[in-house]
Structure formats: structure tokens, C-alpha cells
């Protein structure tokens, strides 16, 4: 059995698909930027971790040197209590800062100034002893070091010895006993390095200032700096991560292409194929699409297939109807033609009684033709109703009672019930049902209306002779009648069915009722169509 409607399930709208794809395209560069930012964050933290480790070693060396100098009085130094973590006991680990979201970039470091109070000979001596160690360390780590005394004066390093850096923010923090690191702009005074050089040409540099503490007092600062590794160079080294990022980008691009193929391109091609098959006469193609994609395509496919189905059914209906109509009209025409030919051939030799009988036959056949033509006109009107509106049930009952006085028409419901149909269209439906009841000897007919959330149900029950079991399946076939001799055309119930279908409803015979009962079901939505 061919399904006639698309399965109802959640589908994205075409607008939602387009928005999702556009957002994906928009977010993809942002995702790539975030990836590079995270990678850069890791590089910066690795750089600062290295500075912390190197500064810690130099701080320990300097502390030991200071403790060995009897000439230095610790009471003259600035006091600063170290922050000792209870959780870690005697250990005071220093973690690098977060460079992902809170990495403020400071301006280039201010130049050293003339010192207000020159460093002591003892501290200069310690600085000279540390200088070779700093130079050797720098050769391996590429970091720059300055060793400062407790006043912020440079006592060791490549340059600026004897000058003061006490005005630099991170140095001030370190002189108060707290470690601090900052990210500063890097503007090199030297020519740009070659691409193959080990020197990085990045635009930022990390500065860390670690206090040197002896017995809880600041005796100096290890001021270190280093330019983080070039991101592209590091990415080249970490090619596995780059490959993963490239695979992710390819996956997102493939997903976008698949979404367009699945929800837009594929349904379009399938609908085109169905159109071609239907136009070539393949009725099996009038079935729901396998892939509807979005709600709009599902709605479009349903509307198109419903139209194709209706056209196909209409074509079958017209073909069958034309065949039956030709047969029904041919019989009285043939009979009339034969009677007229006999009258012409017999001339005056035919008796008066014979002539009267032939004339009566011609009149009966003419009446049948007239009745058939009237029914055909009613059927055409039922197939294409030109009006829509509402009707009060009481008005319909009064109208029917006035035209069928031989029937007692009752309503087993409120007479103020509003019906979703006009009086002239309702008359076509119910007058044919009443006429059918009269032809079967009914004297009483009851109309009962029941209401559901979406439809109105009309039950018409009469006390006539009823419909035999063998004829029950054929009563809605056009031109089928058991009263042909009495002038029946067999089109009454067919007209009823056509009018009900035109109002998107159904009509059926209920054989399991005590009385002859027909059920007409009309949607409530038609009540708003007027």
C-alpha cells in the first residue's frame, strides 16, 4: 500500500538550516583564532614557567651569597613576610598567569633611571659573581636577566648596571615581597632577524620579577625576560596538533556540505524525479519523499503530491464518469431513435394504441434524459461549489421540512448549532439523502449532530426499507440504482459524496444501525472559510 502523506516528525526550517550554516561559517574562523589563542597561551605559560624555574635557582644562589656576607645587616632591609601555603606546607609554588582571557599587554618597559642611592660595594660584588652565571644561562635559555638589590638598582646583567629599575611596576611588586609577571610590547632596537634565526620576531615579551628573600626580608630581585617562541614555528614542531586542527576544519566543512546535500539538494532532485515520473503516468511516484530535509520542503512535497494525487484521481473519475454517462445517455437516446424510426416506417399502418405506446416510450425516455441532464448539472455544481459560509441547523431543518412534507424531519440536537456550510450546498447534500429515504418508503427522518475537536458529525437516520447487504458497497457508484424502472438515475448519493468531498469531508453508510443511517463528516475549519 502506498503511503499518501509525509510522516510527521520534527524537521528544521530552511531558514534555520541557512542560519546554522552561516553561523558555522562565521564561527569557524573564530574557532581557528581560539585554537591559536589557546596554543599561544600554552607557549606563554611554558615561557613563564621556564623564567620562574631559572629565577628560582638564581634567587637561591643569591640568597646564599647574601647570607655569607657578614657586612650586610638584614635589619636595614625592607621587611616582607613570605606567603606560605598551609596546604603545601613549606612549599610555595608559583604558577604562571592566565594568558588566555586576562593577558593585558603593557607598553614597552621604561628605561632605567639614575639611581637615588648607589648600590653598596657588597651587593656589586655579589652581582659581579653572578654575572658569569647569568651569561651562561642566557646562552642556553635565550632569556635576559637583571639582578637588582633591595633598592631596585641593577647589580648584574648585560647592561644598565648601576642604574635603577625601581620605577617599573613589576619590580615594585617584587620589592614588596610578591612575585609578579607582565606581558609587554616588544620593539627591538636591532634589525629584524632572518627567518632561519633562532631569535623570534614576536611583538610581545614576558617579564618576571621574583623577590630574593633572606629570613623573610627582601635582599634583591631576579628580573628576567624572554620573548615567547614564534607560534608558527611551534605549530610546525607540533604538527600533530596542526593536523588535528586541519582535520577538524575539514570535518566542519564536510558537515556543512552534507547538511546542504541532505536537506536541500537531495529533496530537490527527488522531487524533480517524482515530477518526471508522474508526468509519464507512473502513479507509484505519488508517494511521500524518502528525504524531505526541511519543513518547507516537506510542505512543498505534500502540496505537490496532493495536487498530483487529486489530478490523477480526477482524471480517473472523469474517465469512468464519461464512460458511465455515455452508457446511461445512450440507452434512452437509442430507444427514442428506434421508436421514432418505427413511427416513420409504419406511417398510417400503425394502430392508434401502438402509436400511443411508442409516443409514451419516447416521452419516458425524454423524461429520463431530462432527469439525467439535471443530475449531471447538480453533480457539476457539487464538484465545484462556488460559495462557502455557515448555516444554522434550525434553518436547514425548516427548509427540508417545507420541501418534504411527506417526511417527519426531526433534530436530535440543538437547533441553534452552526453548520460549516451554506444553505444551497447543504440542500444538495440533505435533499438527496431525504429523497433517497422517501424512495425507500421512509416516513420519518432524524438528523443528529455530534461535535469533535476538529469535525462535526451529521447522522441521518430514516425508517425506510433499508439497503441490502449486497448493494451496500455500490450505493455511491454513479448511475447505480435499484429503481431504474421508477425513474431512478443512480446519481443522488454520488452527488452527495462529491459535495461533501468539495468541503473536505466524508460521507459513509453505517450498516450496523437499526435504521438506515448515513454519516456526513465535515471539518470545522470550513466554518471560517466564508
HELIX and SHEET records of a PDB file:
HELIX    1   1 UNK A   14  UNK A   68  1                                  55    
HELIX    2   2 UNK A   74  UNK A   76  5                                   3    
HELIX    3   3 UNK A  121  UNK A  141  1                                  21    
HELIX    4   4 UNK A  169  UNK A  175  1                                   7    
HELIX    5   5 UNK A  231  UNK A  237  1                                   7    
HELIX    6   6 UNK A  239  UNK A  260  1                                  22    
HELIX    7   7 UNK A  261  UNK A  265  3                                   5    
HELIX    8   8 UNK A  266  UNK A  279  1                                  14    
HELIX    9   9 UNK A  283  UNK A  285  5                                   3    
HELIX   10  10 UNK A  295  UNK A  346  1                                  52    
HELIX   11  11 UNK A  347  UNK A  349  5                                   3    
HELIX   12  12 UNK A  352  UNK A  383  1                                  32    
HELIX   13  13 UNK A  393  UNK A  403  1                                  11    
HELIX   14  14 UNK A  423  UNK A  439  1                                  17    
HELIX   15  15 UNK A  472  UNK A  474  5                                   3    
HELIX   16  16 UNK A  492  UNK A  502  1                                  11    
HELIX   17  17 UNK A  524  UNK A  528  5                                   5    
SHEET    1   A 6 UNK A 105  UNK A 106  0                                        
SHEET    2   A 6 UNK A 180  UNK A 185  1                                        
SHEET    3   A 6 UNK A 204  UNK A 214 -1                                        
SHEET    4   A 6 UNK A 217  UNK A 226 -1                                        
SHEET    5   A 6 UNK A 144  UNK A 149 -1                                        
SHEET    6   A 6 UNK A 154  UNK A 157 -1                                        
SHEET    1   B 2 UNK A 391  UNK A 392  0                                        
SHEET    2   B 2 UNK A 418  UNK A 419 -1                                        
SHEET    1   C 5 UNK A 408  UNK A 411  0                                        
SHEET    2   C 5 UNK A 444  UNK A 451  1                                        
SHEET    3   C 5 UNK A 455  UNK A 462 -1                                        
SHEET    4   C 5 UNK A 516  UNK A 523 -1                                        
SHEET    5   C 5 UNK A 506  UNK A 510 -1                                        
END                                                                             
